[in-house]
């Protein structure tokens, strides 16, 4: 009987802990921060120059056209060939979206600049074929 009571008590305790941990976290959003999705890219051997050319001649002009302030770097001493910071105006909640308003603007401008959806898709496929490895992180920057 003691063992059954002990097991029952443990089960109730575990259920209560699990239910508590699954509840939505309470609290207010972090203020005075800017959120970014950071994409790290490592290109296949011999592809770095062509990939950077596509980035600088095709992708960055689209960001400038739509007014998105993207910060990109080409590291000299890193495991990565290209790192780009994409602003996330809605913060981490954007992670739950299939597409953001910026994505829609960017895709429309990119397709128009490239001469249509087929040509834009072909360039995106070509660029994707150059990537050996990628990693995405979410970071925040204090704004005050």
C-alpha positions as protocol buffer text, in pm:
chain_id: "A"
residue {
  index: 1
  type: UNK
  ca { x: 0 y: 0 z: 0 }
}
residue {
  index: 2
  type: UNK
  ca { x: 286 y: 236 z: 89 }
}
residue {
  index: 3
  type: UNK
  ca { x: 449 y: 173 z: -248 }
}
residue {
  index: 4
  type: UNK
  ca { x: 123 y: 240 z: -436 }
}
residue {
  index: 5
  type: UNK
  ca { x: 71 y: 567 z: -247 }
}
residue {
  index: 6
  type: UNK
  ca { x: 429 y: 671 z: -318 }
}
residue {
  index: 7
  type: UNK
  ca { x: 393 y: 593 z: -690 }
}
residue {
  index: 8
  type: UNK
  ca { x: 57 y: 771 z: -706 }
}
residue {
  index: 9
  type: UNK
  ca { x: 207 y: 1077 z: -534 }
}
residue {
  index: 10
  type: UNK
  ca { x: 501 y: 1077 z: -774 }
}
residue {
  index: 11
  type: UNK
  ca { x: 267 y: 1048 z: -1075 }
}
residue {
  index: 12
  type: UNK
  ca { x: 51 y: 1337 z: -954 }
}
residue {
  index: 13
  type: UNK
  ca { x: 363 y: 1545 z: -892 }
}
residue {
  index: 14
  type: UNK
  ca { x: 500 y: 1473 z: -1241 }
}
residue {
  index: 15
  type: UNK
  ca { x: 166 y: 1553 z: -1406 }
}
residue {
  index: 16
  type: UNK
  ca { x: 141 y: 1883 z: -1220 }
}
residue {
  index: 17
  type: UNK
  ca { x: 500 y: 1976 z: -1313 }
}
residue {
  index: 18
  type: UNK
  ca { x: 439 y: 1887 z: -1679 }
}
residue {
  index: 19
  type: UNK
  ca { x: 116 y: 2084 z: -1693 }
}
residue {
  index: 20
  type: UNK
  ca { x: 283 y: 2384 z: -1530 }
}
residue {
  index: 21
  type: UNK
  ca { x: 579 y: 2376 z: -1772 }
}
residue {
  index: 22
  type: UNK
  ca { x: 345 y: 2364 z: -2074 }
}
residue {
  index: 23
  type: UNK
  ca { x: 152 y: 2676 z: -1972 }
}
residue {
  index: 24
  type: UNK
  ca { x: 219 y: 2992 z: -2170 }
}
residue {
  index: 25
  type: UNK
  ca { x: 497 y: 3194 z: -2008 }
}
residue {
  index: 26
  type: UNK
  ca { x: 380 y: 3505 z: -1831 }
}
residue {
  index: 27
  type: UNK
  ca { x: 564 y: 3833 z: -1857 }
}
residue {
  index: 28
  type: UNK
  ca { x: 608 y: 4129 z: -2080 }
}
residue {
  index: 29
  type: UNK
  ca { x: 809 y: 4142 z: -2402 }
}
residue {
  index: 30
  type: UNK
  ca { x: 1170 y: 4257 z: -2386 }
}
residue {
  index: 31
  type: UNK
  ca { x: 1183 y: 4628 z: -2461 }
}
residue {
  index: 32
  type: UNK
  ca { x: 1449 y: 4832 z: -2638 }
}
residue {
  index: 33
  type: UNK
  ca { x: 1583 y: 4550 z: -2853 }
}
residue {
  index: 34
  type: UNK
  ca { x: 1603 y: 4482 z: -3224 }
}
residue {
  index: 35
  type: UNK
  ca { x: 1568 y: 4121 z: -3338 }
}
residue {
  index: 36
  type: UNK
  ca { x: 1759 y: 3964 z: -3628 }
}
residue {
  index: 37
  type: UNK
  ca { x: 1763 y: 3633 z: -3809 }
}
residue {
  index: 38
  type: UNK
  ca { x: 2129 y: 3562 z: -3879 }
}
residue {
  index: 39
  type: UNK
  ca { x: 2218 y: 3333 z: -4167 }
}
residue {
  index: 40
  type: UNK
  ca { x: 2568 y: 3187 z: -4185 }
}
residue {
  index: 41
  type: UNK
  ca { x: 2672 y: 3039 z: -4520 }
}
residue {
  index: 42
  type: UNK
  ca { x: 2965 y: 2818 z: -4617 }
}
residue {
  index: 43
  type: UNK
  ca { x: 3001 y: 2776 z: -4992 }
}
residue {
  index: 44
  type: UNK
  ca { x: 3126 y: 2472 z: -5177 }
}
residue {
  index: 45
  type: UNK
  ca { x: 3493 y: 2483 z: -5278 }
}
residue {
  index: 46
  type: UNK
  ca { x: 3549 y: 2712 z: -5576 }
}
residue {
  index: 47
  type: UNK
  ca { x: 3200 y: 2866 z: -5552 }
}
residue {
  index: 48
  type: UNK
  ca { x: 3258 y: 3154 z: -5310 }
}
residue {
  index: 49
  type: UNK
  ca { x: 3332 y: 3422 z: -5571 }
}
residue {
  index: 50
  type: UNK
  ca { x: 3031 y: 3335 z: -5785 }
}
residue {
  index: 51
  type: UNK
  ca { x: 2802 y: 3317 z: -5481 }
}
residue {
  index: 52
  type: UNK
  ca { x: 2921 y: 3656 z: -5354 }
}
residue {
  index: 53
  type: UNK
  ca { x: 2868 y: 3801 z: -5701 }
}
residue {
  index: 54
  type: UNK
  ca { x: 2506 y: 3682 z: -5698 }
}
residue {
  index: 55
  type: UNK
  ca { x: 2458 y: 3826 z: -5349 }
}
residue {
  index: 56
  type: UNK
  ca { x: 2604 y: 4166 z: -5434 }
}
residue {
  index: 57
  type: UNK
  ca { x: 2455 y: 4199 z: -5784 }
}
residue {
  index: 58
  type: UNK
  ca { x: 2114 y: 4041 z: -5733 }
}
residue {
  index: 59
  type: UNK
  ca { x: 2012 y: 4001 z: -5367 }
}
residue {
  index: 60
  type: UNK
  ca { x: 2143 y: 4318 z: -5198 }
}
residue {
  index: 61
  type: UNK
  ca { x: 1990 y: 4551 z: -5459 }
}
residue {
  index: 62
  type: UNK
  ca { x: 1648 y: 4397 z: -5387 }
}
residue {
  index: 63
  type: UNK
  ca { x: 1687 y: 4465 z: -5014 }
}
residue {
  index: 64
  type: UNK
  ca { x: 1783 y: 4825 z: -5090 }
}
residue {
  index: 65
  type: UNK
  ca { x: 1488 y: 4866 z: -5327 }
}
residue {
  index: 66
  type: UNK
  ca { x: 1232 y: 4751 z: -5071 }
}
residue {
  index: 67
  type: UNK
  ca { x: 1395 y: 4949 z: -4790 }
}
residue {
  index: 68
  type: UNK
  ca { x: 1503 y: 4652 z: -4578 }
}
residue {
  index: 69
  type: UNK
  ca { x: 1825 y: 4730 z: -4393 }
}
residue {
  index: 70
  type: UNK
  ca { x: 2019 y: 4407 z: -4412 }
}
residue {
  index: 71
  type: UNK
  ca { x: 2366 y: 4390 z: -4263 }
}
residue {
  index: 72
  type: UNK
  ca { x: 2596 y: 4147 z: -4445 }
}
residue {
  index: 73
  type: UNK
  ca { x: 2962 y: 4060 z: -4392 }
}
residue {
  index: 74
  type: UNK
  ca { x: 3213 y: 3839 z: -4569 }
}
residue {
  index: 75
  type: UNK
  ca { x: 3433 y: 3713 z: -4282 }
}
residue {
  index: 76
  type: UNK
  ca { x: 3806 y: 3682 z: -4334 }
}
residue {
  index: 77
  type: UNK
  ca { x: 3886 y: 3463 z: -4033 }
}
residue {
  index: 78
  type: UNK
  ca { x: 3583 y: 3241 z: -3983 }
}
residue {
  index: 79
  type: UNK
  ca { x: 3441 y: 2904 z: -4072 }
}
residue {
  index: 80
  type: UNK
  ca { x: 3173 y: 3092 z: -4269 }
}
residue {
  index: 81
  type: UNK
  ca { x: 3205 y: 3266 z: -4607 }
}
residue {
  index: 82
  type: UNK
  ca { x: 2908 y: 3500 z: -4569 }
}
residue {
  index: 83
  type: UNK
  ca { x: 2697 y: 3613 z: -4272 }
}
residue {
  index: 84
  type: UNK
  ca { x: 2384 y: 3823 z: -4312 }
}
residue {
  index: 85
  type: UNK
  ca { x: 2160 y: 3983 z: -4049 }
}
residue {
  index: 86
  type: UNK
  ca { x: 1794 y: 4012 z: -4151 }
}
residue {
  index: 87
  type: UNK
  ca { x: 1581 y: 4241 z: -3933 }
}
residue {
  index: 88
  type: UNK
  ca { x: 1278 y: 4084 z: -3767 }
}
residue {
  index: 89
  type: UNK
  ca { x: 1042 y: 4378 z: -3698 }
}
residue {
  index: 90
  type: UNK
  ca { x: 788 y: 4153 z: -3522 }
}
residue {
  index: 91
  type: UNK
  ca { x: 1061 y: 3982 z: -3319 }
}
residue {
  index: 92
  type: UNK
  ca { x: 1082 y: 3606 z: -3266 }
}
residue {
  index: 93
  type: UNK
  ca { x: 708 y: 3569 z: -3332 }
}
residue {
  index: 94
  type: UNK
  ca { x: 799 y: 3581 z: -3704 }
}
residue {
  index: 95
  type: UNK
  ca { x: 939 y: 3230 z: -3667 }
}
residue {
  index: 96
  type: UNK
  ca { x: 585 y: 3095 z: -3660 }
}
residue {
  index: 97
  type: UNK
  ca { x: 498 y: 3252 z: -3996 }
}
residue {
  index: 98
  type: UNK
  ca { x: 532 y: 3077 z: -4330 }
}
residue {
  index: 99
  type: UNK
  ca { x: 601 y: 3413 z: -4492 }
}
residue {
  index: 100
  type: UNK
  ca { x: 650 y: 3764 z: -4356 }
}
residue {
  index: 101
  type: UNK
  ca { x: 549 y: 4091 z: -4524 }
}
residue {
  index: 102
  type: UNK
  ca { x: 919 y: 4149 z: -4599 }
}
residue {
  index: 103
  type: UNK
  ca { x: 939 y: 3808 z: -4769 }
}
residue {
  index: 104
  type: UNK
  ca { x: 645 y: 3894 z: -4995 }
}
residue {
  index: 105
  type: UNK
  ca { x: 791 y: 4236 z: -5087 }
}
residue {
  index: 106
  type: UNK
  ca { x: 1135 y: 4087 z: -5147 }
}
residue {
  index: 107
  type: UNK
  ca { x: 1006 y: 3803 z: -5367 }
}
residue {
  index: 108
  type: UNK
  ca { x: 790 y: 4037 z: -5577 }
}
residue {
  index: 109
  type: UNK
  ca { x: 1078 y: 4280 z: -5633 }
}
residue {
  index: 110
  type: UNK
  ca { x: 1325 y: 3997 z: -5702 }
}
residue {
  index: 111
  type: UNK
  ca { x: 1098 y: 3834 z: -5959 }
}
residue {
  index: 112
  type: UNK
  ca { x: 1040 y: 4169 z: -6133 }
}
residue {
  index: 113
  type: UNK
  ca { x: 1412 y: 4254 z: -6137 }
}
residue {
  index: 114
  type: UNK
  ca { x: 1508 y: 3910 z: -6270 }
}
residue {
  index: 115
  type: UNK
  ca { x: 1249 y: 3915 z: -6547 }
}
residue {
  index: 116
  type: UNK
  ca { x: 990 y: 3678 z: -6403 }
}
residue {
  index: 117
  type: UNK
  ca { x: 933 y: 3400 z: -6155 }
}
residue {
  index: 118
  type: UNK
  ca { x: 1106 y: 3130 z: -6361 }
}
residue {
  index: 119
  type: UNK
  ca { x: 1428 y: 3327 z: -6394 }
}
residue {
  index: 120
  type: UNK
  ca { x: 1420 y: 3426 z: -6025 }
}
residue {
  index: 121
  type: UNK
  ca { x: 1363 y: 3064 z: -5923 }
}
residue {
  index: 122
  type: UNK
  ca { x: 1649 y: 2950 z: -6148 }
}
residue {
  index: 123
  type: UNK
  ca { x: 1888 y: 3199 z: -5987 }
}
residue {
  index: 124
  type: UNK
  ca { x: 1775 y: 3094 z: -5638 }
}
residue {
  index: 125
  type: UNK
  ca { x: 1830 y: 2727 z: -5730 }
}
residue {
  index: 126
  type: UNK
  ca { x: 2176 y: 2807 z: -5868 }
}
residue {
  index: 127
  type: UNK
  ca { x: 2265 y: 2996 z: -5551 }
}
residue {
  index: 128
  type: UNK
  ca { x: 2133 y: 2711 z: -5334 }
}
residue {
  index: 129
  type: UNK
  ca { x: 2352 y: 2463 z: -5522 }
}
residue {
  index: 130
  type: UNK
  ca { x: 2659 y: 2665 z: -5416 }
}
residue {
  index: 131
  type: UNK
  ca { x: 2589 y: 2630 z: -5044 }
}
residue {
  index: 132
  type: UNK
  ca { x: 2775 y: 2352 z: -4866 }
}
residue {
  index: 133
  type: UNK
  ca { x: 2649 y: 2435 z: -4516 }
}
residue {
  index: 134
  type: UNK
  ca { x: 2426 y: 2692 z: -4350 }
}
residue {
  index: 135
  type: UNK
  ca { x: 2320 y: 2783 z: -4000 }
}
residue {
  index: 136
  type: UNK
  ca { x: 2050 y: 3022 z: -3884 }
}
residue {
  index: 137
  type: UNK
  ca { x: 2036 y: 3192 z: -3546 }
}
residue {
  index: 138
  type: UNK
  ca { x: 1811 y: 3448 z: -3381 }
}
residue {
  index: 139
  type: UNK
  ca { x: 1986 y: 3734 z: -3204 }
}
residue {
  index: 140
  type: UNK
  ca { x: 1883 y: 4052 z: -3031 }
}
residue {
  index: 141
  type: UNK
  ca { x: 2062 y: 4385 z: -3018 }
}
residue {
  index: 142
  type: UNK
  ca { x: 1998 y: 4634 z: -2740 }
}
residue {
  index: 143
  type: UNK
  ca { x: 1881 y: 4963 z: -2887 }
}
residue {
  index: 144
  type: UNK
  ca { x: 1917 y: 5181 z: -2577 }
}
